[in-house]
Amino acid sequence: MFSACKGASRLWATNLLLVVGLIGGFRPLRAAEVSPLRVCADPNNLPFSNSRGEGFENALARLVAADLGRPLRYFWEPQRRGFIRTTLGAGNCDLVIGVPSRYELVDTTRPYYRSTYVFVTSTGRMPVLESLDDPRLRVLRVGVQITGEDYENPPPAQALALRGLAGNVRGFPVYGDYSKPAPQRSIVDAVADGRVDAALVWGPLAGYFVRRAAVPLTVTPVIPGTDRFGLPFTFEIAMGVRHGNARLREQVDAVIARRSREIRSILARFGVPLVEPVAQTTTHGQRVAKVGK
Amino acid sequence: MRLDAQVAVPSGSSRGGGEHSVQHLKALMRAWTMCVCGCTCIALGACGRQTASSGGAPESSPAVPGAPPGLRLVAEVSNGDWLMPLGDYGALRYSMLDAITAANVKNLRLITSFSTGIPNGHEGQPVVVNDTMYVVTPYPNNLIAVDLTNPTGPLKWVYQPNPDRRAVGIACCDVVNRGAVYADGKIIYNLLDAHTVAVDAATGTEVWRTRVGDINVGETITGAPLVVNNKVIVGNSGGELGVRGYVAALDVNTGKELWRAFNTGPDADVKIGPNFRPFYQKDQGRDLGATSWPSEQWKLGGSTVWGWFSYDPATNLVFYGTGNPGVWNPDLRPGDNKWSSSIIARDADTGEARWAYQITAHDAWDYDEIMENVLVDMEYQGRVRKLLIHPGRTGFVFVLDRETGELLSAEPFQPINWATGFDLKSGRAMEDPSKRTGYGRITQGICPSSTGAKEVVPSAFSPRTGLLYIPAHNTCMDYEGTEANYIAGTPYLGASVKMYPGPGGYQGELVAWDPATAKKIWSVKEEKFPVYSGVLATAGDVVFYGTMDRWFKAVDARTGAELWKFQTSSGIVGNPITFRGPDGKQYVVIYSGIGGWMGAVAFPTISEDDPEAALGVVGAMTDIKKYSGPGSTVYVFGL
């Protein structure tokens, strides 16, 4: 009986979506337009996404789907090596909500936010840190997310190594413990419980987990945004579609332009630290400028 | 007479093999009573061996008369069955079968073939025992049993373990599996989701399944286990994800973990105690697995074990190599980073380390050293030495005294330039500092590339020729700056690595190497692609290997002359084996199914346009799609 009700209400919701799509569009409804928007997402990676729809990328996916008048359907896959290949590449889904704006594996939309790596420190207990050249870093234990992945470096880890501070680094695998509800949370908790004096964390993670920490924590962006070794700490984030899927890219570009206020509001609700400016053009498929020499 | 000699070593009966040895004995007897083994015995003069071992001298390992004087094996080699991944405890990949010879191999023909149904990289090799062939597929790691009394008939059974699907996204380099081992009536192998499973060899029912590692933290298992003294020795994969490498021993009857030894961290974790006696000063000291890293980075220090194990019954030592250190970025881990890229000898029963030799300190190139360690006694500079021969990713063949860990020689078998050689006094590499990689530094023309001068695919050693047959690569690479990458919602910088063919106009080579003189005797150059298949040598003086452009080849063990070849449906990254069928005839088996790190470029989902794709190997695999698509075929050949 209960399950029958649930089924009925789901049916009703689908109908409502169709109706909304009709009203919102003021154009003849074609079959292709009500096909689901298939989003590739990690089922367990807060604050970005999870299978319960609690992440900000879930909220953004709902926003895009609603704007396009299409029901939302997920293809779940942990966002690790081969993610694009097994999701977009294998045709299992069509849209990734968050990728760097110059990411070769996909065609990217216009970026919709720019965030930064930040310092997380315990409010009152530790001095506020802003610069990687702060002399106090010489004596602090600094938590950094690392991948171990072949050839890849998190910029703060690299920055500390280049300053001769590798010995101060406490590494936290970026994948975390995937059996936990928020695998990436441990690095912020380590600041809260004093296992590290400070952590260098990608902004969206820090903003979200700091609000859920047991003690007050302070978030400060790493300044400057590009350090004296040429290491970037800010990145523009866009959505990604399969190479050549210009139609969807253009549609999503239009949604991003149309809904920028709501997007901002979602990001603010999740505490994502934002940095200006965000480029106003699409840069899909371009290789990022080589860093260093 | 022959049976007695045979059973003494491979079953480990001298060390309390118990019930398992008895079963093993029965199995072997059954196999052998069907064959005309007497002739083989006489032909090779192998009967003399029995006297040697029953003479009780602990030094005396089985001899192979007809072989160079002084040459002894640590254990009986494959003779009819194929029970363990590398054929025998000494990792020779050599079979006593001699019905297929250099003279008649040209008549080799396809007997049967079948698909495993999984079009991913088919590394590894089957197990053959009790007239049954067992094939482990890539993920989802099904176990297929083929009745060899009716090889063209239906499959005997298929066991489906259904490992956790999330493991697929974690595995670094295709979802490969390197095969099973037979022991105690069970087929035992590892699953991609870091479990080890034992399956009843007769019925295909699961006997036990043990969670060895945790995919939630990035661990997988792609390597093959070895069974020693009723212990299943396994190691973990996942160095790319910042896991910590270890070796564990499981009870063959129950799967219960008996010991676990890490390859990084304090001595207690590494199982280093008073009996640990590394030969070189550089490897001596307290807690080097922790102190040769900054702060606590050994906790994420990689050094995994995804290659092969070998075992010397005389000393009860298990030998294996470790992978590159984590995290990948060398700037983040100043120090030697022990025990990454090392060869380690451990007591099989306790896991206690006896010696270790670190090949490259503070790796900057991703040179895992998980390759096979071939164990043989042979004449070396005037006297018989107990050798461990390790053809390395670094491009050198390392010859060590396996009792002490002393480096006797290290000579390159491919064009390399990261080092000019090894100092035998200190055991250290003489590195070219200009070939080290680092952030913001453009390092061009590093040879070999990260895939090494040889990958995990195993060599073969023929006691008759005294030669090691090495499947080799000739690729170099450039490191150039960095570019944005993205994992789990977080932007990163990735080095752009490009690999390309090395000097000399070839990419692959089968090298016949004399470990005693550290010289290449002959070689077969493969122009287009690295040799990414294992090698098999037989008493018929035939050497088998495969190529990524779909050729399965037989060459003369003494000259390298091509004797026979067969074009398979897909590129070969598996390891040939040979067995004696229920009809007494000799057969040869090879998997055809391209994949693995380099071979994955053949998959339609990997773009050939970007030379940095698939961790940079695309540049070395140009045109592979024209030569091979994915495959999943097991081929059986006979005369």
Boltz contact constraints between the chains, C-beta under 6 A:
constraints:
  - contact:
      token1: [A, 45]
      token2: [B, 488]
      max_distance: 6.0
  - contact:
      token1: [A, 45]
      token2: [B, 489]
      max_distance: 6.0
  - contact:
      token1: [A, 48]
      token2: [B, 489]
      max_distance: 6.0
  - contact:
      token1: [A, 78]
      token2: [B, 166]
      max_distance: 6.0
  - contact:
      token1: [A, 78]
      token2: [B, 169]
      max_distance: 6.0
  - contact:
      token1: [A, 79]
      token2: [B, 488]
      max_distance: 6.0
  - contact:
      token1: [A, 80]
      token2: [B, 169]
      max_distance: 6.0
  - contact:
      token1: [A, 82]
      token2: [B, 169]
      max_distance: 6.0
  - contact:
      token1: [A, 85]
      token2: [B, 605]
      max_distance: 6.0
  - contact:
      token1: [A, 89]
      token2: [B, 605]
      max_distance: 6.0
  - contact:
      token1: [A, 99]
      token2: [B, 486]
      max_distance: 6.0
  - contact:
      token1: [A, 100]
      token2: [B, 484]
      max_distance: 6.0
  - contact:
      token1: [A, 100]
      token2: [B, 486]
      max_distance: 6.0
  - contact:
      token1: [A, 100]
      token2: [B, 491]
      max_distance: 6.0
  - contact:
      token1: [A, 146]
      token2: [B, 242]
      max_distance: 6.0
  - contact:
      token1: [A, 146]
      token2: [B, 327]
      max_distance: 6.0
  - contact:
      token1: [A, 147]
      token2: [B, 487]
      max_distance: 6.0
  - contact:
      token1: [A, 148]
      token2: [B, 240]
      max_distance: 6.0
  - contact:
      token1: [A, 148]
      token2: [B, 241]
      max_distance: 6.0
  - contact:
      token1: [A, 148]
      token2: [B, 242]
      max_distance: 6.0
  - contact:
      token1: [A, 148]
      token2: [B, 326]
      max_distance: 6.0
  - contact:
      token1: [A, 148]
      token2: [B, 327]
      max_distance: 6.0
  - contact:
      token1: [A, 149]
      token2: [B, 240]
      max_distance: 6.0
  - contact:
      token1: [A, 150]
      token2: [B, 240]
      max_distance: 6.0
  - contact:
      token1: [A, 150]
      token2: [B, 328]
      max_distance: 6.0
  - contact:
      token1: [A, 150]
      token2: [B, 615]
      max_distance: 6.0
  - contact:
      token1: [A, 151]
      token2: [B, 494]
      max_distance: 6.0
  - contact:
      token1: [A, 151]
      token2: [B, 495]
      max_distance: 6.0
  - contact:
      token1: [A, 151]
      token2: [B, 497]
      max_distance: 6.0
  - contact:
      token1: [A, 152]
      token2: [B, 485]
      max_distance: 6.0
  - contact:
      token1: [A, 152]
      token2: [B, 492]
      max_distance: 6.0
  - contact:
      token1: [A, 152]
      token2: [B, 494]
      max_distance: 6.0
  - contact:
      token1: [A, 153]
      token2: [B, 329]
      max_distance: 6.0
  - contact:
      token1: [A, 153]
      token2: [B, 493]
      max_distance: 6.0
  - contact:
      token1: [A, 154]
      token2: [B, 492]
      max_distance: 6.0
  - contact:
      token1: [A, 155]
      token2: [B, 493]
      max_distance: 6.0
  - contact:
      token1: [A, 157]
      token2: [B, 332]
      max_distance: 6.0
  - contact:
      token1: [A, 158]
      token2: [B, 439]
      max_distance: 6.0
  - contact:
      token1: [A, 161]
      token2: [B, 331]
      max_distance: 6.0
  - contact:
      token1: [A, 161]
      token2: [B, 332]
      max_distance: 6.0
  - contact:
      token1: [A, 166]
      token2: [B, 294]
      max_distance: 6.0
  - contact:
      token1: [A, 166]
      token2: [B, 332]
      max_distance: 6.0
  - contact:
      token1: [A, 166]
      token2: [B, 334]
      max_distance: 6.0
  - contact:
      token1: [A, 167]
      token2: [B, 294]
      max_distance: 6.0
  - contact:
      token1: [A, 167]
      token2: [B, 295]
      max_distance: 6.0
  - contact:
      token1: [A, 171]
      token2: [B, 297]
      max_distance: 6.0
  - contact:
      token1: [A, 171]
      token2: [B, 300]
      max_distance: 6.0
  - contact:
      token1: [A, 173]
      token2: [B, 242]
      max_distance: 6.0
  - contact:
      token1: [A, 174]
      token2: [B, 487]
      max_distance: 6.0
  - contact:
      token1: [A, 174]
      token2: [B, 488]
      max_distance: 6.0
  - contact:
      token1: [A, 174]
      token2: [B, 490]
      max_distance: 6.0
  - contact:
      token1: [A, 175]
      token2: [B, 218]
      max_distance: 6.0
  - contact:
      token1: [A, 175]
      token2: [B, 488]
      max_distance: 6.0
  - contact:
      token1: [A, 177]
      token2: [B, 216]
      max_distance: 6.0
  - contact:
      token1: [A, 177]
      token2: [B, 217]
      max_distance: 6.0
  - contact:
      token1: [A, 178]
      token2: [B, 216]
      max_distance: 6.0
  - contact:
      token1: [A, 179]
      token2: [B, 216]
      max_distance: 6.0
  - contact:
      token1: [A, 202]
      token2: [B, 490]
      max_distance: 6.0
  - contact:
      token1: [A, 235]
      token2: [B, 491]
      max_distance: 6.0
  - contact:
      token1: [A, 288]
      token2: [B, 483]
      max_distance: 6.0
  - contact:
      token1: [A, 288]
      token2: [B, 484]
      max_distance: 6.0
  - contact:
      token1: [A, 290]
      token2: [B, 481]
      max_distance: 6.0
  - contact:
      token1: [A, 291]
      token2: [B, 481]
      max_distance: 6.0
  - contact:
      token1: [A, 291]
      token2: [B, 482]
      max_distance: 6.0
  - contact:
      token1: [A, 292]
      token2: [B, 440]
      max_distance: 6.0
  - contact:
      token1: [A, 292]
      token2: [B, 481]
      max_distance: 6.0
  - contact:
      token1: [A, 293]
      token2: [B, 442]
      max_distance: 6.0
